[in-house]
């Protein structure tokens, strides 16, 4: 056990060293948000994208819950994340997003909406939505990590959450996006070593012994067939497909993943990023869900809460010494996501709200100070909510993430994705997507919650059960966003020629061809 603590201490010192090394690289808003004028190479951007994509939620929340529920079929979630959420997303969005945000001079997604559609109120609305709905996602990451440390190391969850928050805040406060990207590169390597070590330990264990036939013969769900239950919308087939679509298409419009395209350097970096990020996502996603499916070999986790499935399995099969490496794997996945989410949230408050509406004459230095301060505030707020969630059992980890991803993607996937691809998207369409998706999310939570209980339950029960359908709700809202954006754009007033020209046709020195 002493060796495990030494590994954790070395990791913490390495993150502090990153903060010290990068503290002079983030003196301006551009440096803090985009790592300077040159941007980042493909390897660093790819690892930043991948480590932001996969956090403790996938290992502890999703893999534990859905790996146990769906068996080997859950692996398709990881494959979808690699093919749709990474490969196709990069091919469609990376170059277009980089070029358009440079033409518009946009550093954040709300700023993109303001300049792409010529509406300052859109910037304010999107900034508020992003800040509010990234908090539950951030909190879910803390909760996932605390479950691991409580079971494997016997450390109370709130202690781990505060320590994680402090460590993340240090390198984010001092180094901004460059520190985040550098630490993501280190953390990405750790994640690769960690997941390979983890799966080898499981496959070599007495419980598994390289024999996965049990997963096919004893589970209701196998590689290619779904359980034909009678639950309709709430059955396993719809649930699994909803998870694949939400986690694979949702990242196309999440501000923390889209942000990675803003700062990539050039065409060569994009090509590197496509290959590296796809390989990384396939490895991490496949192994995470495959490990969750191995819960069929562990009767000890048959009736435990979802968040305890993977930690209990790890405590059984991982030997001393490797436990520290696996813990650092989960810690790395969590910190990279937290740093990226915190940076995006702080940027929308400081750049889009503070400078955009409160103090338009604020200097670059002052905005940077405000951004650093809000990074700390967001980290603190998230950890407080996570502690309260753990204490009172407000929502499961996976569903907190589902609500966050589903709402954000539902509001923005049409306006953002179609906005970089199609000149005809109108201002009215963006408003309809954002407001309509918020209303639709709230309505569907209540309706599905009551419907699951045959319309015979309390509002509190309906709310809880409705939140449990968050992946399905997220997919419905994403489809709504795409459809409403197209329909409203075709029947409402087009943008003026100058606004469209600035976004699509304005000459750009050094444009990525």
C-alpha positions as CSV (number, residue, x, y, z in Angstrom):
1,X,0.0,0.0,0.0
2,X,2.9,2.3,0.7
3,X,4.0,2.0,-3.0
4,X,0.5,3.0,-4.1
5,X,0.7,6.2,-2.1
6,X,4.2,6.9,-3.4
7,X,2.8,6.7,-7.0
8,X,0.0,9.0,-6.2
9,X,2.4,11.5,-4.6
10,X,4.7,11.4,-7.7
11,X,1.7,12.1,-9.9
12,X,0.6,15.1,-7.7
13,X,4.2,16.5,-7.8
14,X,4.2,16.1,-11.6
15,X,1.1,18.2,-11.9
16,X,2.5,20.9,-9.7
17,X,5.6,20.9,-11.8
18,X,3.4,21.5,-14.9
19,X,1.9,24.5,-13.2
20,X,5.3,25.9,-12.4
21,X,6.7,25.3,-15.9
22,X,3.7,26.9,-17.6
23,X,3.0,29.8,-15.3
24,X,4.7,32.3,-17.7
25,X,2.8,31.1,-20.8
26,X,-0.6,32.5,-19.9
27,X,-0.3,36.2,-19.4
28,X,-3.0,37.2,-21.9
29,X,-6.6,36.0,-22.6
30,X,-5.4,34.4,-25.9
31,X,-2.6,32.6,-24.1
32,X,-4.8,31.4,-21.3
33,X,-7.5,30.1,-23.6
34,X,-5.8,29.1,-26.8
35,X,-2.1,28.5,-25.7
36,X,-0.8,31.4,-27.7
37,X,-0.9,32.4,-31.4
38,X,0.8,29.3,-32.8
39,X,-1.5,26.9,-31.3
40,X,-0.8,23.2,-30.4
41,X,0.5,20.3,-32.4
42,X,-1.6,17.3,-33.3
43,X,-0.4,15.0,-30.6
44,X,-1.1,17.4,-27.8
45,X,-4.5,18.4,-29.2
46,X,-5.5,14.8,-29.7
47,X,-4.6,13.8,-26.2
48,X,-6.4,17.0,-24.9
49,X,-9.5,15.9,-26.8
50,X,-9.3,12.3,-25.7
51,X,-8.7,12.9,-22.0
52,X,-11.4,15.5,-21.9
53,X,-13.8,13.1,-23.6
54,X,-13.1,10.2,-21.1
55,X,-13.2,10.9,-17.4
56,X,-13.9,9.0,-14.2
57,X,-17.5,8.9,-15.3
58,X,-16.8,6.4,-18.1
59,X,-14.8,4.1,-15.9
60,X,-16.8,4.3,-12.7
61,X,-20.3,5.5,-13.8
62,X,-20.9,4.3,-17.4
63,X,-18.7,1.2,-17.5
64,X,-19.9,0.0,-14.1
65,X,-23.6,0.6,-14.7
66,X,-24.0,-0.2,-18.3
67,X,-21.3,-2.9,-18.5
68,X,-23.2,-4.8,-15.9
69,X,-26.5,-4.1,-17.5
70,X,-25.7,-4.8,-21.1
71,X,-22.7,-7.1,-21.0
72,X,-20.6,-7.2,-24.1
73,X,-23.0,-5.1,-26.0
74,X,-21.9,-2.1,-23.9
75,X,-18.6,-2.2,-25.9
76,X,-20.5,-0.6,-28.8
77,X,-20.7,2.6,-26.8
78,X,-16.9,2.8,-26.8
79,X,-16.7,1.9,-30.5
80,X,-19.3,4.6,-31.3
81,X,-17.3,7.1,-29.3
82,X,-14.2,6.3,-31.3
83,X,-15.8,6.2,-34.8
84,X,-18.6,8.9,-34.5
85,X,-17.5,11.0,-31.6
86,X,-13.8,11.2,-32.6
87,X,-13.0,10.1,-36.2
88,X,-16.0,11.5,-38.0
89,X,-16.2,14.5,-35.6
90,X,-12.6,15.5,-36.4
91,X,-13.1,15.0,-40.1
92,X,-16.2,17.2,-40.2
93,X,-15.4,19.9,-37.7
94,X,-11.7,20.3,-37.0
95,X,-10.6,22.3,-40.0
96,X,-13.9,24.2,-40.4
97,X,-14.1,25.2,-36.8
98,X,-10.5,26.4,-36.7
99,X,-10.9,28.5,-39.8
100,X,-14.2,30.0,-38.9
101,X,-13.3,30.9,-35.3
102,X,-10.2,32.6,-36.6
103,X,-12.1,34.6,-39.2
104,X,-14.6,35.7,-36.6
105,X,-12.1,36.2,-33.9
106,X,-14.0,34.0,-31.5
107,X,-12.3,32.4,-28.5
108,X,-15.4,30.7,-26.9
109,X,-18.6,29.1,-28.2
110,X,-20.8,31.9,-27.0
111,X,-18.5,34.4,-28.8
112,X,-18.8,32.2,-31.9
113,X,-22.6,32.4,-31.7
114,X,-22.5,36.2,-31.3
115,X,-20.3,36.8,-34.3
116,X,-21.6,34.0,-36.5
117,X,-25.2,35.1,-36.1
118,X,-24.7,38.8,-35.3
119,X,-26.6,38.7,-32.0
120,X,-25.0,39.7,-28.6
121,X,-28.0,38.3,-26.7
122,X,-27.2,34.9,-28.1
123,X,-23.8,35.1,-26.5
124,X,-25.3,35.9,-23.1
125,X,-27.9,33.1,-23.3
126,X,-25.4,30.4,-24.4
127,X,-22.9,31.5,-21.8
128,X,-25.5,31.1,-19.0
129,X,-26.6,27.7,-20.4
130,X,-23.0,26.4,-20.6
131,X,-22.0,27.6,-17.1
132,X,-25.1,26.1,-15.5
133,X,-25.1,22.7,-17.2
134,X,-21.4,22.0,-17.0
135,X,-21.6,22.1,-13.2
136,X,-23.5,18.7,-12.9
137,X,-21.0,17.1,-15.3
138,X,-18.1,18.4,-13.3
139,X,-19.7,17.2,-10.1
140,X,-20.3,13.7,-11.6
141,X,-16.5,13.5,-12.3
142,X,-15.8,14.1,-8.6
143,X,-18.3,11.6,-7.5
144,X,-16.9,8.9,-9.8
145,X,-13.4,9.4,-8.4
146,X,-14.5,9.4,-4.7
147,X,-16.2,6.0,-5.1
148,X,-12.9,4.5,-6.2
149,X,-10.8,5.9,-3.4
150,X,-13.3,5.1,-0.7
151,X,-13.4,1.4,-1.7
152,X,-9.8,0.8,-2.8
153,X,-7.9,3.0,-0.4
154,X,-10.5,3.5,2.4
155,X,-10.3,7.3,2.1
156,X,-13.4,9.3,2.6
157,X,-14.8,10.6,-0.6
158,X,-15.0,14.3,0.4
159,X,-11.3,14.3,1.2
160,X,-10.4,13.0,-2.3
161,X,-12.8,15.5,-3.9
162,X,-11.2,18.4,-2.2
163,X,-7.7,17.2,-2.9
164,X,-8.5,16.7,-6.6
165,X,-10.1,20.2,-6.8
166,X,-7.0,21.8,-5.2
167,X,-4.6,20.0,-7.5
168,X,-6.6,20.8,-10.6
169,X,-7.0,24.4,-9.6
170,X,-3.3,24.9,-9.1
171,X,-2.1,24.0,-12.6
172,X,-5.2,25.5,-14.3
173,X,-4.9,28.8,-12.4
174,X,-1.3,29.3,-13.3
175,X,-1.0,27.8,-16.8
176,X,-4.4,28.0,-18.4
177,X,-5.0,25.9,-21.6
178,X,-1.3,25.3,-22.2
179,X,-0.9,23.7,-18.8
180,X,-4.1,21.8,-19.3
181,X,-2.9,20.5,-22.7
182,X,0.6,19.6,-21.4
183,X,-0.9,17.8,-18.4
184,X,-3.4,16.1,-20.7
185,X,-0.5,14.7,-22.8
186,X,1.1,13.3,-19.6
187,X,-2.3,12.0,-18.3
188,X,-3.1,10.5,-21.7
189,X,0.1,8.4,-21.6
190,X,-0.8,7.4,-18.0
191,X,-4.3,6.4,-19.1
192,X,-2.9,4.2,-21.9
193,X,-0.5,2.4,-19.5
194,X,-3.3,2.2,-16.9
195,X,-6.0,0.6,-19.1
196,X,-3.7,-1.9,-20.6
197,X,-2.4,-2.9,-17.1
198,X,-6.0,-3.1,-15.8
199,X,-7.4,-5.3,-18.6
200,X,-4.3,-7.6,-18.3
201,X,-4.9,-8.0,-14.6
202,X,-8.6,-8.8,-15.1
203,X,-7.9,-11.3,-17.9
204,X,-5.2,-13.0,-15.8
205,X,-7.4,-13.2,-12.7
206,X,-8.8,-16.5,-11.4
207,X,-12.3,-15.1,-12.0
208,X,-11.9,-14.5,-15.7
209,X,-8.8,-16.5,-16.8
210,X,-9.0,-15.4,-20.5
211,X,-12.4,-17.1,-20.8
212,X,-15.1,-14.7,-22.0
213,X,-17.6,-17.4,-23.0
214,X,-19.5,-16.7,-19.7
215,X,-20.2,-13.2,-21.0
216,X,-22.0,-14.6,-24.0
217,X,-23.8,-17.5,-22.4
218,X,-24.8,-16.0,-19.0
219,X,-25.7,-12.4,-20.0
220,X,-29.0,-11.3,-21.5
221,X,-27.1,-9.2,-24.0
222,X,-24.2,-10.3,-26.2
223,X,-22.0,-8.7,-28.8
224,X,-24.7,-8.2,-31.4
225,X,-28.1,-9.1,-30.0
226,X,-30.2,-7.0,-27.6
227,X,-32.7,-8.2,-25.0
228,X,-36.2,-8.1,-26.5
229,X,-37.9,-6.9,-23.3
230,X,-41.4,-5.3,-23.1
231,X,-40.4,-2.0,-21.6
232,X,-40.6,-0.1,-24.9
233,X,-38.9,3.3,-24.6
234,X,-37.3,2.3,-21.3
235,X,-36.1,-1.1,-22.5
236,X,-32.5,-2.2,-23.0
237,X,-32.4,-1.8,-26.8
238,X,-33.5,1.9,-26.7
239,X,-31.3,2.5,-23.7
240,X,-28.2,1.2,-25.3
241,X,-28.8,3.0,-28.6
242,X,-29.5,6.2,-26.7
243,X,-26.2,5.9,-24.9
244,X,-24.3,5.3,-28.1
245,X,-25.9,8.3,-29.8
246,X,-25.7,10.7,-26.8
247,X,-22.0,10.0,-26.0
248,X,-20.9,9.8,-29.7
249,X,-22.8,12.8,-31.2
250,X,-23.1,14.9,-28.1
251,X,-19.4,15.8,-28.1
252,X,-19.9,17.4,-31.5
253,X,-21.5,20.4,-29.7
254,X,-19.9,20.3,-26.2
255,X,-17.9,23.5,-25.6
256,X,-15.1,21.7,-23.8
257,X,-14.4,19.4,-26.7
258,X,-15.1,21.8,-29.5
259,X,-12.6,24.2,-27.9
260,X,-9.8,21.8,-28.8
261,X,-10.3,22.6,-32.5
262,X,-9.8,26.4,-31.9
263,X,-6.2,25.9,-30.8
264,X,-4.9,23.3,-33.2
265,X,-1.9,24.6,-35.2
266,X,-2.2,23.6,-38.9
267,X,-3.3,20.9,-41.4
268,X,-0.5,18.6,-40.4
269,X,-1.6,18.8,-36.8
270,X,-5.2,18.1,-37.8
271,X,-4.2,14.9,-39.6
272,X,-2.1,13.8,-36.6
273,X,-5.0,14.6,-34.4
274,X,-7.4,12.5,-36.4
275,X,-5.3,9.4,-36.2
276,X,-4.1,9.8,-32.6
277,X,-7.4,10.8,-31.0
278,X,-9.3,8.0,-32.8
279,X,-6.8,5.3,-31.7
280,X,-6.8,6.7,-28.2
281,X,-10.6,6.8,-28.0
282,X,-10.9,3.2,-29.4
283,X,-8.4,1.9,-26.8
284,X,-9.9,3.7,-23.8
285,X,-13.5,3.3,-24.7
286,X,-13.3,-0.4,-25.7
287,X,-11.3,-1.4,-22.6
288,X,-13.5,0.6,-20.2
289,X,-16.8,-1.0,-21.3
290,X,-15.2,-4.4,-21.7
291,X,-14.0,-4.2,-18.1
292,X,-17.6,-3.3,-17.0
293,X,-18.9,-6.4,-18.9
294,X,-16.5,-8.5,-16.9
295,X,-18.6,-7.8,-13.8
296,X,-20.5,-11.0,-14.9
297,X,-17.5,-12.9,-13.4
298,X,-17.8,-11.2,-10.0
299,X,-20.8,-12.1,-7.9
300,X,-19.6,-9.6,-5.3
301,X,-21.0,-6.7,-7.4
302,X,-24.3,-8.3,-8.4
303,X,-26.4,-6.1,-6.0
304,X,-24.1,-3.2,-5.1
305,X,-24.7,0.4,-6.3
306,X,-23.6,1.1,-9.8
307,X,-20.7,3.5,-8.7
308,X,-19.2,0.7,-6.6
309,X,-19.0,-2.0,-9.3
310,X,-15.6,-1.1,-10.9
311,X,-14.0,-0.1,-7.6
312,X,-14.9,-3.4,-5.9
313,X,-13.7,-5.4,-8.9
314,X,-10.4,-3.4,-8.9
315,X,-10.0,-4.1,-5.2
316,X,-10.3,-7.8,-5.8
317,X,-7.9,-8.3,-8.8
318,X,-5.4,-5.5,-8.8
319,X,-2.2,-6.2,-6.8
320,X,-0.4,-3.7,-4.6
321,X,1.7,-1.3,-6.6
322,X,-0.5,-1.6,-9.7
323,X,-3.4,-0.2,-7.5
324,X,-1.5,3.1,-7.5
325,X,-1.2,3.1,-11.3
326,X,-4.9,2.3,-11.8
327,X,-5.8,5.0,-9.3
328,X,-3.7,7.5,-11.2
329,X,-5.4,6.3,-14.4
330,X,-8.8,7.3,-13.0
331,X,-7.3,10.4,-11.5
332,X,-5.7,11.5,-14.8
333,X,-9.0,11.0,-16.6
334,X,-10.8,13.0,-14.1
335,X,-8.4,15.9,-13.8
336,X,-8.1,16.4,-17.5
337,X,-11.8,16.6,-17.9
338,X,-12.2,18.9,-14.8
339,X,-9.6,21.3,-16.0
340,X,-11.1,21.5,-19.5
341,X,-14.7,22.0,-18.2
342,X,-13.5,24.6,-15.6
343,X,-11.6,26.5,-18.3
344,X,-14.6,26.6,-20.6
345,X,-17.0,27.7,-17.8
346,X,-14.7,30.4,-16.6
347,X,-14.1,31.7,-20.1
348,X,-17.8,32.1,-20.8
349,X,-18.2,34.2,-17.6
350,X,-15.1,36.3,-18.0
351,X,-15.0,36.8,-21.8
352,X,-18.7,36.5,-22.7
353,X,-20.5,38.0,-19.7
354,X,-18.0,40.1,-17.8
355,X,-16.3,41.7,-20.8
356,X,-19.2,41.2,-23.2
357,X,-21.9,42.8,-21.0
358,X,-20.7,44.0,-17.6
359,X,-17.4,45.8,-18.4
360,X,-16.8,46.1,-22.1
361,X,-13.8,48.3,-21.5
362,X,-12.0,45.8,-19.4
363,X,-8.3,45.3,-20.3
364,X,-6.9,42.0,-21.4
365,X,-5.0,41.7,-18.1
366,X,-8.2,42.3,-16.1
367,X,-10.2,39.7,-18.0
368,X,-7.4,37.2,-17.5
369,X,-7.5,37.8,-13.8
370,X,-11.3,37.4,-13.7
371,X,-10.9,34.2,-15.7
372,X,-8.4,32.8,-13.3
373,X,-10.7,33.7,-10.4
374,X,-13.7,32.0,-12.0
375,X,-11.7,28.9,-12.7
376,X,-11.2,28.6,-8.9
377,X,-14.9,29.4,-8.2
378,X,-16.1,26.8,-10.7
379,X,-13.9,24.1,-9.2
380,X,-15.1,25.0,-5.7
381,X,-18.8,25.1,-6.7
382,X,-18.5,21.7,-8.5
383,X,-16.9,20.0,-5.5
384,X,-19.5,21.3,-3.1
385,X,-22.3,20.0,-5.3
386,X,-20.5,16.7,-5.6
387,X,-20.2,16.4,-1.9
388,X,-23.9,17.2,-1.4
389,X,-24.8,14.7,-4.2
390,X,-22.9,12.0,-2.5
391,X,-24.3,12.8,0.9
392,X,-27.9,12.9,-0.1
393,X,-27.9,10.7,-3.1
394,X,-29.5,13.3,-5.4
395,X,-28.6,11.6,-8.7
396,X,-26.6,8.7,-10.1
397,X,-23.2,9.6,-11.6
398,X,-24.2,8.5,-15.1
399,X,-27.4,10.4,-15.1
400,X,-25.8,13.7,-13.9
401,X,-23.5,13.4,-17.0
402,X,-26.5,12.5,-19.2
403,X,-28.4,15.6,-18.2
404,X,-25.4,17.8,-18.7
405,X,-24.4,16.4,-22.1
406,X,-28.0,16.0,-23.3
407,X,-29.0,19.6,-22.5
408,X,-25.9,21.2,-23.9
409,X,-25.9,19.1,-27.1
410,X,-29.6,19.6,-27.5
411,X,-29.3,23.4,-27.3
412,X,-26.2,23.7,-29.5
413,X,-25.7,20.8,-31.9
414,X,-27.9,22.4,-34.6
415,X,-26.7,26.0,-34.3
416,X,-23.0,24.9,-34.0
417,X,-22.6,22.0,-36.4
418,X,-24.9,23.3,-39.0
419,X,-23.5,26.7,-38.4
420,X,-20.0,25.8,-39.6
421,X,-21.4,23.7,-42.5
422,X,-24.3,25.7,-43.9
423,X,-24.5,29.4,-44.7
424,X,-28.3,29.5,-44.4
425,X,-28.7,29.0,-40.7
426,X,-30.6,32.0,-39.3
427,X,-30.6,33.8,-36.0
428,X,-34.2,32.8,-35.3
429,X,-33.3,29.1,-35.7
430,X,-30.6,29.3,-33.1
431,X,-33.0,30.9,-30.6
432,X,-35.6,28.2,-31.3
433,X,-33.0,25.4,-30.8
434,X,-31.7,26.8,-27.5
435,X,-35.0,27.7,-25.9
436,X,-36.9,24.8,-27.4
437,X,-34.4,22.2,-26.2
438,X,-34.4,23.6,-22.6
439,X,-38.2,23.4,-22.5
440,X,-38.3,20.0,-24.2
441,X,-35.8,18.6,-21.7
442,X,-37.8,19.8,-18.7
443,X,-41.1,18.5,-20.1
444,X,-39.7,15.1,-21.1
445,X,-38.1,14.6,-17.6
446,X,-41.5,15.0,-16.1
447,X,-43.5,13.1,-18.7
448,X,-41.2,10.1,-18.9
449,X,-40.9,10.0,-15.1
450,X,-44.7,9.8,-14.7
451,X,-45.0,7.4,-17.7
452,X,-42.6,5.0,-16.2
453,X,-44.8,4.8,-13.1
454,X,-48.1,4.5,-15.1
455,X,-48.9,8.1,-14.1
456,X,-49.4,7.0,-10.5
457,X,-46.6,8.5,-8.4
458,X,-45.4,11.6,-6.6
459,X,-43.7,14.5,-8.4
460,X,-40.5,13.7,-6.6
461,X,-40.6,10.1,-7.8
462,X,-41.4,11.2,-11.4
463,X,-38.6,13.7,-11.3
464,X,-36.1,11.0,-10.2
465,X,-37.2,8.4,-12.7
466,X,-37.3,11.0,-15.4
467,X,-33.7,12.0,-14.8
468,X,-32.9,8.3,-15.2
469,X,-34.0,8.5,-18.8
470,X,-31.5,11.4,-19.5
471,X,-29.7,9.6,-22.3
472,X,-32.9,9.1,-24.3
473,X,-34.0,12.7,-23.6
474,X,-30.6,14.0,-24.8
475,X,-30.9,12.1,-28.1
476,X,-34.4,13.4,-28.6
477,X,-33.3,16.9,-27.9
478,X,-30.3,16.6,-30.3
479,X,-32.6,15.4,-33.1
480,X,-35.0,18.3,-32.3
481,X,-32.1,20.8,-32.5
482,X,-31.1,19.6,-35.9
483,X,-34.6,19.5,-37.3
484,X,-35.8,22.8,-35.8
485,X,-32.6,24.6,-37.0
486,X,-33.1,23.5,-40.6
487,X,-36.9,24.1,-40.7
488,X,-36.7,27.6,-39.1
489,X,-33.7,28.6,-41.2
490,X,-35.7,27.9,-44.3
491,X,-38.7,30.0,-43.3
492,X,-37.1,33.0,-41.5
493,X,-35.2,36.0,-42.5
494,X,-31.7,35.3,-43.7
495,X,-28.6,36.9,-42.2
496,X,-27.1,39.9,-43.9
497,X,-24.5,39.3,-46.5
498,X,-21.6,40.8,-44.4
499,X,-22.2,38.5,-41.4
500,X,-22.2,35.4,-43.7
501,X,-19.2,36.7,-45.6
502,X,-17.2,37.2,-42.3
503,X,-17.9,33.6,-41.3
504,X,-17.5,31.7,-44.6
505,X,-15.7,33.8,-47.3
506,X,-13.5,36.4,-45.5
507,X,-9.9,36.0,-46.7
508,X,-7.8,34.5,-43.9
509,X,-4.0,34.5,-43.8
510,X,-2.6,31.1,-43.1
511,X,-6.0,29.4,-43.5
512,X,-6.0,25.7,-43.3
513,X,-6.8,24.4,-46.8
